[in-house]
């Protein structure tokens, strides 16, 4: 499948992998068309884009960081550069395969990768000084996962996470779905809106109030909630990854909180 066909099917623009990333790209042939597009888009920004963002949001110089739902390990790699020790967990074995290849290429000796479910993080209480969760929290039962963050963090530990707002799902529905005649993004957006109407706490558009209440209930003190990238006010000329808003609604929301 060529790039134009893949873009039409996935609804995502197809980006060129930045030359700062090194891994065996033959592994991409083992992935689905959607996963190939997903990987290429994540690696369109250079590695230093990710390390700079981590420094701006205070996710550097930590003794032990957990990367929850680490995926292909692009954030894990950046975390390993600016922190003493990193553990990454994910339930997707194909993405962990890419992550291991990237980490081996960069000789990241301070990283441990393992299979793990964010609803039951496979580490004992108070194991980490920081938790990082990018682009995944909204796919779990959000309050349960946040409680797991609190459990594995030591007192005073910090968490960074982001979640999709209403604007993101409007973007999926209109821009990636209706305007391109692509059914899959429409169904994804409609599922999220339906879940919200049914008062579910998984795969829903979130608001600042939602986020604040969930973190408060889990024993966190929220330091910042805002649009994706607002914490670091753009680190460079590279894209943050999402727009701050779509159709007047927040696209992706990010939160920084400290365990009380």
N, C-alpha and C positions, 0 to 999 in steps of 0.2 A: 504494500500500500504506500503510495507516494505522499509527500507532505500535504498537498492540497486536499487529498482524499481524507487523510487523517484529521486535518483541521475541521473539515465538514462533519466528520463522524463524532469527534470529541467536543467540538465547540471551543477548543482552545487554540490560540495562535501557536504556531510551531517555531520555537526559538532555536538558535544555534548554541550548542554547548560551548561555554567560554573556555579558552585554551588554558586557563589556570587549573582546570579540573583534569585529573588524570586517573583513568581506570580502564579496565578491559571493556571497551564498548561492544565487543561481540556478545557480551551478556545481555545487551538490550534485545537481541533477537529471541531471547527466551521469554520476553514479556509480551503482554497483549498490546494492541495498537494504542489503547488508552494509556497504559502504563508507560509506553515509550514516549508518548507526547508529554506525559506528566514529568518524567525524569528530565527530559530535555528542557522543559520550561523551568524547572527548579534550578538547573545548572546553567541557565543563561547569564546569571550574574557571577562575577568572579568571587573567589574565596574571600578576599579581603573585604568585600561588601558585607559578608556575614559576620566576620570578626569585628568590624567597626560597629555594626548594629548591636552586637552583644556588649561591647564596651560602653555604648551609650545608654543601654538599659540596665546597666549594673550587673550583667551576667558574666563578669570576668573576675579574675583573681579570687576564685572560690576554691575551697579545698576539695569538695566532692559534689559533682553536679549530676543529676539524673535527667536524661533527655527522654521524655515520655512520648511514645509513638514516634520514634526517631526516623522511621522511613528509610530513605536511601542514604542517610548519614551526612547530608551536607551541613546541617546545623551541628551535628555531633562532631564533625571534623573541626569546624570553627570553634566549638566549645573546648575541644582538646588543646587548641593552640593558646587559648587565653585563660585556661583554668588548670589546676593541678591534676585532677582526676575526674573522669567522666564515665558514666554507665548509660547505655542506651538500650531501650526495650521497644519491641514492636511485635504485632501479631502477624504481619505480612512477611512470610519467609522469602518471597521474591525480592522485596525491597531490602531486606536484611542482607541478601546476597550482594546487591549493588553496594550497600554500605560497607560491607567487609572488604570489597575490592578497593573502594576509595580509600578507606583507612589504611589498608596495607600499602597502597601506593605512596601515601604520605608518611608512612612509618609512624603512625600514631600509637605509641606504646603505652600511653596512659588511658586507654579506652577499653572497656569491656562491653561487648554487645551480647544480647541474649533475647530469646523469645519471651514475651511477657504481655499480659493483658493489663491495661491501665485501670480496670475495675478492681484488680487484685494484684497490685504491684509486688513482684517477687523479691522484696527486700524487707528486713525487719524495721521496726519503728526507729525513728531518729537516725536514719542512715545517711542523710544528705544535708548539705548546707544550702543547696538551691535545687529547685525543680524547674525545668524548662519544657514547655509543651506548645509547639507551634503547629497550627492548622489541624488539630485532631480532637480537642476537648469536646467540640459540639457533636462528634459522632458517637460519644459515649453517653451514659446516663450522667448528666453533668454534676449534680450534687454528690453522687457516689464517688466520682473520680476526684472531685475537689477534696472530699474527706480523705481519700487515699494520699493525695498530696500532703495534707496536714499530718497524716500518720507517719510518713517516711521522712518528713522534715524534722530537723532538730529545732528546739525553741529559738526563735529569732531568724529562722531560715526564710528564704524568699522564693516566691514562685512568679514566673512569667508565663502567661498563656494568652491565646487569642481565640475568638469565636466569631462566627458569622452573624451579622445583623440583618435587619429586614432589607436593606439596600442590596446586599449581596444576592439574595434570592430573587429580588426584582430584576437584577442584572441577568441572572441565569434564565429567568422566564422570558424576558423581553429581548435582550441583546444576543444571548447565546442560543435561545430557543426559537421564539416566534419569528424574529427577523431573519434567521438563517434556515428556518424550516427544519429545525433539529428537535426531535421529540424528547430525547433523553434529558436535556437540561430543563425542559418544561415539567417533566414528571418529577425531577429532583426538587424543583422549587415548589410545586404543588404539594408534594409530600411534606415539606417543611412547614408550609402554611397550615396544612391540615393538622399536623402534629401540634402546632401552637394552639389552634382552635380547640383541640382535645386536651389541652393543658398538660401535654407530655413534657418531659424534661430531657429529651434526646432528639437530636437532629431537628432543631427549631431555630428560628431567628431570635436573637437575644437583644435585650436592651441593657442600658447601664444599670437600671434598677434590678433586673434579674441577676446580673453578674455580682453586684454589690451584696445583694441578699444572700446568695449562695456562698460567697466567700466569708461573709460575716458569720453565717451559721456554722461554718466549718472551723471557726476559731482564728480567722485571719483579720489583719488590719489592712484594708485596701489603701494603697498609696496613690494609685493612678488608674483611671479608666478613661479610654478615649479611642478615637479612630486609629487604625493600624498605622504605625509610623509616627504617631503624635508624641510618643515618649522620647524619641530621639530626633524628631524634627528633620528627618531625611539625613542620611549619613554621607551621601555623595550624589553624583549625577545618575547613579543607577536607580532603577525603579524599586520602590518598596515592595511591590508585588500585587497590591490592590489599590484602587482609588479610595480616598477617604469617605466618599459617599456616592450613591447612585440614586437618582430621582429624589433627592432631598433626604434620603435615609442613610444611616451609617452602613458602610459596607462591611468591613471587618473591625471588630472591637478588640483592643488589647488591654490587659490588666496586669498590674504589678501589685503583689500583696505580701505581707510579712506575717509569719505565724506568731501568734501572741504567746 
